């Protein structure tokens, strides 16, 4: 049974921030445009926020709102964000899936596309594992993944870059609890894309488009392995972030990929 959901609006200065509440979780989200829904998962690790999309190579709220209903949310407990909730030490990745699907349920969205940056890569695979029948297509933009040459990078980045500010806001949370959370999220899953195994990707029929990167937190080898395993995968040009023209071409590829994968009945209704 779903927990009763209530919506209210918070004010920060002169701007309104839509919030939805489900049990102990309060999630800040934003929408832009209309059309087939596109869920956007910001990059930035556990500090991923809607505001942070402005510093990405492109901002989906601007780039795709002419053709899609773009829905973005702050990650739960991100510093600088407006989303708060429990630290689910035993349900690390699944807590984020609950937030994403709970928001879509609240907004009346059944089927959707999803685009994720960085940490959004593992989150997308987890979404596909939990509710793949609802995902029409997925776009993974410089996705995170495990690299044996940098096995502790995600633990170290988050224990240093996310945890200290978080515990200041939430004195009931200790650094020991955060260490357990990060170990469950990354260290104990130190392989591939953290949230699913290769067999899952090999049998996943959802169309996916991958825009690889090649830095320790976004390993090229892992991104390309998922592309080679997934039966309905495409890969953008690489490298694609070198200059504005290449970013433009990559965004054009995304537009084409999404247009091709809009479910047929809705595509007919929209034309």
Order of alpha helices (4+ residues) and beta strands (2+ residues): beta-beta-beta-beta-alpha-beta-alpha-beta-alpha-beta-alpha-alpha-alpha-alpha-beta-alpha-beta-alpha-alpha
